[in-house]
């Protein structure tokens, strides 16, 4: 990994403020970078037009990617809960790897009150902190931020008619654009628009305040119920939405891995999956992403209008991805790239434009990345690494990416291959990601791959020890 003191990192830090020196003078505070963190919910890495997605409109995220650097291989480690959002967000705000985050999850408010929380470090450094949207952490958001507006739950309230649809005969009792079904429409204004409204209000006030600010803008979109105005739904007629190449009617290990008919996310569409059902769900997914993109555009314009854009870092990512029909799955509770890999874009002073970095990273590394420029030394308990060395052209510190879901799934990803282990199936799956990025062909049973399977399996066990993962995979060793 590159040293922090490399020339480009010094340029990044000095363009914001003095690194690692916490100073309380108003002049020093005014030189610190503003930080705008925009967080999507359930957005797959392959849903931004500028990053290679086809069939979806994301003009504002496209523009953001052009203005900055994209990390093309950013991941979420996984989850101890079916609500993967909880694990992702607890890791993000606590700075801890997945099982250590699980250990403190129930005491998140104590962690926050004792200062071991992302926003608390920035408050201590003189930042005015602001939050709106989805929280889904057990810490008190109203205490975690100086200002917190419309704190939302894990998902908008769904109605039973929104599940198991469309029916096999093609009928559909639910509409994504009808406010009578509540959800994103509860309160009279679409929740994504509320996030943009509040962001504009805060940025308007910030024009007359020299204090550095930290904005935590967390959309519920594109999580289900996937509701958007009809004008956005009309952009994606279901019959014209492409069916994923890795579509399957049923995933063969669904029950054994915890993704069967009892899992809430998977109940959204009928079993077995039909092409039409997946087209409908993907149509609504795309519409909600495009609608969110429009709100992000409003936020970006408000940053420009504030006059503070030149000294503002903007981070955009998502808490995890989503299958929406890939591999016969609807949700995010699996180890495939569509569910663990996320979009990740960063812009700011000194950040190169129109650049893509393919080095692997964890999405939660957004947390320690701006801290040095903000005057915050890396806390001892924070396990994620800053992305500054990668922005400087360095190499990822992770030769392997670890993945987990409950006690039912584990994975390890090298730069070229992924091994997935299902202890309750029992089964292992191996994919050559270089040749098969859609993870279509399990090659674990090819005799010539036996040594590779063993090597990755043993590396996975080593990672388990590092991660405080107590799942015993001994009996699964091939």
ZIPEMO-V13934 format. One record per residue. RES is the residue in one small letter. SS is DSSP state (h for helix, s for strand, l for the rest). NEAR is the number of other C-alpha atoms within 10 Angstrom. Layout:
BEGIN
RES:SS:NEAR  RES:SS:NEAR
END
This chain:
BEGIN
x:l:12  x:l:16  x:l:11  x:l:15  x:l:11  x:l:14  x:h:11  x:h:17  x:h:22  x:h:18  x:h:15  x:h:20  x:h:26  x:h:16  x:h:18  x:h:27  x:l:20  x:l:18  x:l:21  x:l:15  x:l:15  x:l:19  x:l:15  x:l:12  x:l:9  x:h:12  x:h:11  x:h:19  x:h:21  x:h:19  x:h:19  x:l:28  x:l:28  x:s:26  x:s:23  x:s:23  x:s:20  x:s:18  x:s:21  x:s:25  x:l:23  x:l:26  x:l:29  x:s:25  x:l:26  x:l:20  x:l:23  x:l:25  x:h:16  x:h:19  x:h:17  x:l:10  x:l:13  x:l:12  x:l:15  x:l:20  x:l:22  x:l:22  x:h:17  x:h:23  x:h:23  x:h:16  x:h:14  x:h:23  x:h:24  x:h:19  x:h:18  x:l:22  x:s:22  x:s:27  x:s:25  x:l:20  x:l:21  x:s:28  x:s:28  x:l:31  x:l:26  x:s:29  x:s:24  x:l:17  x:l:14  x:l:19  x:l:15  x:h:23  x:h:25  x:h:21  x:h:25  x:h:25  x:h:22  x:h:26  x:h:30  x:h:26  x:h:22  x:h:26  x:l:26  x:l:20  x:l:24  x:h:24  x:h:21  x:h:18  x:h:23  x:h:19  x:h:12  x:h:17  x:h:20  x:l:13  x:l:13  x:h:22  x:h:20  x:h:16  x:h:17  x:h:22  x:h:14  x:l:10  x:l:17  x:l:20  x:l:24  x:h:19  x:h:27  x:h:21  x:h:20  x:h:23  x:h:18  x:h:14  x:l:20  x:l:22  x:l:25  x:s:21  x:s:20  x:s:23  x:s:27  x:s:24  x:s:25  x:s:26  x:l:24  x:l:19  x:l:21  x:l:18  x:l:21  x:l:14  x:h:21  x:h:13  x:h:14  x:h:21  x:l:23  x:l:16  x:s:15  x:s:18  x:s:16  x:s:14  x:s:16  x:s:16  x:l:13  x:l:17  x:l:19  x:l:21  x:l:14  x:l:15  x:l:12  x:h:9  x:h:14  x:h:20  x:l:19  x:l:17  x:l:21  x:l:22  x:l:15  x:l:16  x:l:6  x:l:9  x:l:9  x:l:15  x:l:11  x:l:16  x:l:17  x:l:23  x:l:19  x:l:13  x:h:18  x:h:11  x:h:20  x:l:19  x:h:20  x:h:27  x:h:21  x:l:14  x:l:11  x:l:10  x:l:11  x:l:18  x:h:25  x:h:25  x:h:18  x:h:19  x:h:25  x:h:24  x:h:15  x:h:20  x:h:26  x:h:20  x:h:11  x:h:19  x:h:21  x:h:16  x:h:10  x:h:18  x:l:14  x:l:10  x:l:12  x:l:14  x:l:20  x:l:26  x:s:25  x:s:23  x:s:24  x:s:23  x:s:24  x:s:22  x:l:28  x:l:26  x:l:30  x:l:28  x:l:23  x:l:24  x:l:26  x:l:25  x:l:29  x:l:29  x:l:16  x:h:13  x:h:11  x:h:19  x:h:21  x:l:12  x:l:16  x:l:21  x:l:14  x:h:19  x:h:12  x:h:12  x:l:18  x:l:14  x:l:18  x:l:17  x:l:11  x:l:13  x:s:20  x:l:17  x:l:17  x:l:17  x:l:17  x:l:13  x:l:15  x:l:18  x:l:15  x:l:16  x:l:23  x:l:20  x:l:24  x:l:19  x:l:15  x:l:10  x:l:16  x:h:14  x:h:22  x:h:25  x:h:19  x:h:23  x:l:25  x:l:18  x:l:18  x:l:13  x:l:19  x:l:20  x:h:16  x:h:17  x:h:26  x:h:28  x:h:22  x:h:21  x:h:23  x:h:23  x:h:25  x:h:28  x:h:28  x:h:26  x:h:28  x:h:25  x:h:26  x:h:26  x:h:25  x:h:26  x:h:21  x:h:20  x:h:21  x:h:26  x:h:19  x:h:17  x:h:23  x:h:22  x:h:14  x:h:20  x:h:23  x:h:13  x:h:14  x:l:17  x:l:15  x:l:17  x:h:18  x:h:14  x:h:19  x:s:22  x:s:21  x:s:21  x:s:22  x:s:23  x:s:24  x:s:29  x:l:27  x:l:30  x:l:31  x:l:29  x:l:25  x:l:27  x:l:27  x:s:25  x:l:23  x:l:23  x:l:28  x:l:25  x:l:26  x:l:28  x:l:29  x:l:29  x:l:25  x:l:21  x:h:26  x:h:24  x:h:27  x:h:30  x:s:27  x:s:30  x:l:25  x:s:23  x:s:24  x:s:23  x:s:22  x:l:23  x:l:19  x:l:20  x:l:20  x:l:17  x:l:16  x:l:14  x:s:16  x:s:18  x:s:17  x:l:15  x:l:18  x:l:22  x:s:27  x:s:25  x:h:28  x:h:29  x:h:21  x:h:24  x:h:22  x:h:22  x:h:17  x:l:25  x:h:23  x:h:22  x:h:24  x:h:30  x:l:26  x:l:19  x:l:15  x:l:17  x:l:13  x:l:8  x:l:12  x:l:20  x:l:17  x:l:22  x:l:19  x:l:21  x:l:20  x:h:25  x:h:21  x:h:20  x:h:23  x:l:21  x:l:15  x:l:16  x:l:16  x:l:17  x:l:14  x:l:15  x:l:12  x:l:20  x:s:20  x:s:24  x:s:25  x:s:25  x:s:22  x:l:16  x:l:18  x:l:19  x:s:23  x:s:27  x:s:26  x:s:23  x:s:25  x:l:17  x:l:16  x:l:12  x:s:20  x:s:25  x:s:26  x:s:26  x:s:25  x:s:20  x:l:20  x:l:15  x:l:15  x:l:13  x:s:14  x:s:22  x:s:17  x:s:24  x:s:21  x:s:21  x:l:18  x:l:11  x:l:11  x:l:13  x:l:14  x:l:18  x:l:21  x:l:15  x:l:15  x:l:16  x:l:17  x:l:20  x:l:12  x:l:9  x:h:8  x:h:10  x:h:13  x:h:13  x:h:11  x:h:14  x:h:23  x:h:14  x:h:12  x:h:21  x:h:24  x:h:16  x:h:16  x:h:24  x:h:20  x:h:12  x:h:17  x:h:20  x:h:11  x:h:10  x:l:15  x:l:13  x:l:16  x:l:11  x:l:15  x:l:11  x:l:16  x:h:11  x:h:8  x:h:14  x:l:12  x:l:12
END
